[in-house]
Amino acid sequence: MKHADVRHAAEAPSTEQNLFGALPPGSEPHHAVTISDAVRRCRWIAVDINASAFGLFFVSPSPERARLVPCLDSDYPGIAVTTKFISGANGEEIVRHTGMSTEPRWWTDDGLTGSADVFRNLSWTEQMSPLAPGTSGIAFPVHADRGQCGLVVFLGSEIALRQDTLYEIHARCFSLFAAVARIRPGDAGRVRSISKRELECLKLTANGNTSEEIARLLKLSVHTANQYLTQSTQKLNAVNRNQAVAKALRLGLIE
């Protein structure tokens, strides 16, 4: 099944099974989808294949290198440690693949033979190096309008995925990604301009530094460091600095 076939399957209404929500995919109003809706729908897919965790990433081109930008995962509204790891340097191989193909990639690194047996029985998939150490999972490359592409990843040692459901699951991932891609530009556009200093403070907060430690590292007063964090939290429309960090990570503002 090629890219166009998977995408057609994602867009085609089904009378037997709803692949994406309360209404058939062809009749669901686009404006009704929110990130929270997308998280819930991604969780449904994870339940259907017995995955223990999931993540949705955008491929963000940059002058230096394209990278995976986390949008949502099973720890939403936070960001899981595994998601941060996947969006690091370890994701470069799958980023290159995603730009050229929609063929799923799987890996096993959990020491259990069952996971590998399940994936090896699937055609139109290939093994890759682990996206995160000590995990097993499968990554579905997905594409949307305006040249946007990304990855929907499912993790777990007991994933149950048969050949006859592989294309259906991939189609659901396409539909999910297309919906998120429609709302993501609007979310990013509503973020007020954040200064370099504010981003530095957010990044250090993401790394576990306190206000006092941030002030010392950036040679600022504690008051000024807190002010930068307060300003960035307000600009991201977050309720606290932890949520601001999560939003900044999802938008690709910090790594």
C-alpha positions as CSV (number, residue, x, y, z in Angstrom):
1,M,0.0,0.0,0.0
2,K,1.5,3.3,-1.1
3,H,1.2,6.8,0.4
4,A,-1.9,7.7,-1.7
5,D,-3.6,4.4,-0.8
6,V,-3.2,4.9,2.9
7,R,-4.3,8.5,2.7
8,H,-7.4,7.5,0.7
9,A,-8.3,4.9,3.3
10,A,-8.0,7.6,6.0
11,E,-10.3,9.9,4.2
12,A,-12.9,7.4,3.0
13,P,-16.1,7.1,5.2
14,S,-16.7,3.7,6.7
15,T,-20.1,2.2,7.7
16,E,-18.5,-0.7,9.5
17,Q,-16.2,1.1,11.9
18,N,-15.5,4.7,12.8
19,L,-11.8,5.2,12.5
20,F,-11.5,8.6,14.0
21,G,-14.3,9.9,16.2
22,A,-18.0,10.1,16.9
23,L,-18.9,10.8,13.3
24,P,-17.7,9.2,10.1
25,P,-14.3,10.8,9.1
26,G,-15.8,12.3,6.0
27,S,-18.5,14.2,7.9
28,E,-16.7,15.3,11.0
29,P,-16.4,19.1,11.2
30,H,-12.8,20.1,11.1
31,H,-13.2,23.0,13.6
32,A,-14.4,20.6,16.3
33,V,-10.9,19.0,16.7
34,T,-8.7,20.2,19.5
35,I,-5.3,18.9,20.8
36,S,-7.2,17.3,23.7
37,D,-9.5,15.6,21.1
38,A,-6.4,14.4,19.2
39,V,-4.8,13.0,22.4
40,R,-8.0,11.1,23.2
41,R,-8.2,9.6,19.7
42,C,-4.5,8.7,19.7
43,R,-5.2,6.9,23.0
44,W,-8.0,5.0,21.3
45,I,-5.6,3.7,18.7
46,A,-3.1,2.8,21.3
47,V,-5.7,0.8,23.2
48,D,-6.7,-1.0,20.0
49,I,-3.1,-2.2,19.4
50,N,-2.3,-2.7,23.1
51,A,0.4,0.0,23.1
52,S,1.3,1.4,26.5
53,A,2.4,4.9,25.3
54,F,2.2,7.1,22.2
55,G,3.5,10.3,20.7
56,L,2.8,12.5,17.7
57,F,5.7,14.5,16.2
58,F,6.0,17.0,13.4
59,V,9.1,17.1,11.2
60,S,10.4,20.7,11.5
61,P,12.9,21.7,8.8
62,S,15.7,23.9,10.0
63,P,18.9,25.3,8.3
64,E,21.0,23.0,10.3
65,R,18.9,19.8,10.2
66,A,15.4,18.6,10.2
67,R,14.2,17.3,13.5
68,L,11.2,15.8,15.3
69,V,9.1,18.3,17.2
70,P,6.8,16.7,19.8
71,C,3.2,17.9,19.6
72,L,1.4,15.5,22.0
73,D,1.9,12.2,23.8
74,S,0.4,10.0,26.4
75,D,1.6,12.3,29.2
76,Y,-0.3,15.3,27.8
77,P,-0.3,18.2,28.8
78,G,3.2,17.3,29.9
79,I,5.9,15.7,27.8
80,A,7.2,12.2,28.6
81,V,10.9,11.6,29.0
82,T,10.8,9.1,26.1
83,T,9.3,11.8,23.9
84,K,12.1,14.1,24.7
85,F,14.6,11.4,23.9
86,I,13.0,10.6,20.5
87,S,13.0,14.3,19.5
88,G,16.7,14.4,20.1
89,A,19.6,13.3,18.0
90,N,18.3,9.7,17.9
91,G,15.4,10.8,15.6
92,E,17.6,11.8,12.7
93,E,17.4,8.5,10.9
94,I,13.6,8.3,11.0
95,V,13.3,12.0,10.0
96,R,15.1,11.3,6.8
97,H,13.0,8.3,6.2
98,T,9.7,10.2,6.9
99,G,10.6,12.8,4.2
100,M,10.8,10.1,1.6
101,S,8.4,7.3,2.5
102,T,5.4,6.3,4.5
103,E,6.6,2.8,5.2
104,P,6.3,2.0,8.9
105,R,9.4,1.3,10.9
106,W,9.7,-0.8,14.1
107,W,12.3,-1.6,16.7
108,T,12.8,-3.8,19.8
109,D,15.2,-3.1,22.7
110,D,13.2,-4.5,25.6
111,G,14.8,-7.9,25.8
112,L,11.6,-9.7,25.0
113,T,11.4,-11.9,21.9
114,G,7.6,-11.6,21.6
115,S,7.8,-8.0,20.4
116,A,10.2,-8.8,17.6
117,D,8.1,-11.8,16.5
118,V,5.0,-9.6,16.1
119,F,6.7,-7.0,14.0
120,R,8.6,-9.4,11.8
121,N,5.4,-11.0,10.7
122,L,4.2,-7.6,9.2
123,S,5.0,-7.0,5.6
124,W,5.6,-3.4,4.3
125,T,7.5,-2.6,7.5
126,E,11.2,-2.6,8.3
127,Q,13.3,-2.8,11.4
128,M,15.2,0.3,12.6
129,S,17.5,1.2,15.4
130,P,15.7,1.9,18.7
131,L,14.2,5.4,19.0
132,A,14.5,5.1,22.8
133,P,16.6,2.6,24.8
134,G,14.9,-0.2,26.6
135,T,11.7,0.1,24.5
136,S,9.9,-1.6,21.7
137,G,7.6,0.2,19.3
138,I,6.4,1.1,15.8
139,A,6.5,4.5,14.0
140,F,4.1,5.5,11.3
141,P,5.3,8.2,8.9
142,V,2.3,10.6,8.1
143,H,1.8,13.5,5.7
144,A,-0.7,16.3,5.4
145,D,-1.4,19.4,3.3
146,R,1.1,22.1,2.7
147,G,4.0,19.6,2.7
148,Q,3.7,18.9,6.4
149,C,4.9,15.5,7.5
150,G,5.4,13.8,10.8
151,L,5.4,10.6,12.8
152,V,2.9,8.8,15.0
153,V,4.8,6.5,17.4
154,F,3.4,3.7,19.6
155,L,5.4,2.1,22.3
156,G,5.0,-1.1,24.3
157,S,6.3,-4.6,24.9
158,E,2.9,-6.2,24.2
159,I,1.8,-4.4,21.0
160,A,-0.7,-6.6,19.1
161,L,-0.7,-5.7,15.4
162,R,-1.8,-8.0,12.7
163,Q,-1.2,-7.6,8.9
164,D,-4.9,-7.1,8.2
165,T,-5.1,-4.2,10.6
166,L,-1.8,-2.5,9.8
167,Y,-3.1,-0.4,7.0
168,E,-6.2,0.6,9.0
169,I,-4.1,1.7,11.9
170,H,-1.8,3.7,9.5
171,A,-4.9,5.3,7.9
172,R,-6.2,6.4,11.3
173,C,-2.7,7.9,12.0
174,F,-3.0,9.8,8.7
175,S,-6.4,11.1,9.7
176,L,-5.3,12.1,13.1
177,F,-2.2,13.9,11.8
178,A,-4.2,15.8,9.2
179,A,-6.6,17.0,11.9
180,V,-3.7,18.2,14.1
181,A,-1.9,19.8,11.2
182,R,-5.0,21.9,10.5
183,I,-5.1,23.4,14.0
184,R,-1.4,23.5,14.8
185,P,-0.5,26.5,12.6
186,G,-3.3,28.5,14.3
187,D,-2.0,27.5,17.8
188,A,1.5,28.6,16.9
189,G,0.3,31.8,15.3
190,R,-1.4,32.8,18.6
191,V,1.8,32.7,20.5
192,R,3.2,36.1,21.2
193,S,6.8,36.8,20.4
194,I,9.0,35.3,23.1
195,S,12.5,36.8,23.6
196,K,15.7,34.9,23.6
197,R,16.2,35.4,27.3
198,E,12.6,34.1,28.0
199,L,13.3,31.0,26.0
200,E,16.7,30.4,27.8
201,C,14.9,30.5,31.1
202,L,12.2,28.1,29.9
203,K,14.9,25.7,28.6
204,L,16.7,25.8,31.9
205,T,13.5,25.2,33.7
206,A,12.8,22.2,31.4
207,N,16.2,20.9,32.5
208,G,15.2,21.0,36.1
209,N,16.9,24.2,37.2
210,T,15.4,26.4,39.9
211,S,15.0,30.2,39.6
212,E,18.1,30.6,41.8
213,E,20.1,28.3,39.5
214,I,18.8,30.0,36.4
215,A,19.8,33.4,37.7
216,R,23.3,32.2,38.5
217,L,23.8,30.5,35.1
218,L,22.5,33.5,33.2
219,K,24.1,36.1,35.5
220,L,20.7,37.6,36.4
221,S,19.0,38.5,39.6
222,V,16.5,36.0,40.9
223,H,13.8,38.6,40.4
224,T,14.7,39.1,36.8
225,A,14.8,35.3,36.1
226,N,11.3,35.0,37.7
227,Q,10.1,37.9,35.6
228,Y,11.3,36.2,32.4
229,L,9.5,33.0,33.3
230,T,6.3,34.9,34.2
231,Q,6.3,36.7,30.9
232,S,6.9,33.6,28.9
233,T,4.2,31.8,30.8
234,Q,1.7,34.6,30.0
235,K,2.7,34.7,26.3
236,L,2.1,30.9,26.0
237,N,-1.2,31.3,27.8
238,A,-0.1,28.7,30.4
239,V,-1.3,28.4,34.0
240,N,2.2,27.9,35.4
241,R,5.8,27.6,34.3
242,N,5.6,23.8,34.0
243,Q,2.7,24.0,31.6
244,A,4.6,26.8,29.7
245,V,7.6,24.4,29.4
246,A,5.3,21.7,28.0
247,K,3.7,24.1,25.5
248,A,7.1,25.4,24.4
249,L,8.4,21.9,23.8
250,R,5.3,20.9,21.8
251,L,5.7,24.1,19.6
252,G,9.3,23.4,19.0
253,L,10.4,26.6,20.7
254,I,12.8,24.8,23.0
255,E,14.4,21.3,22.9
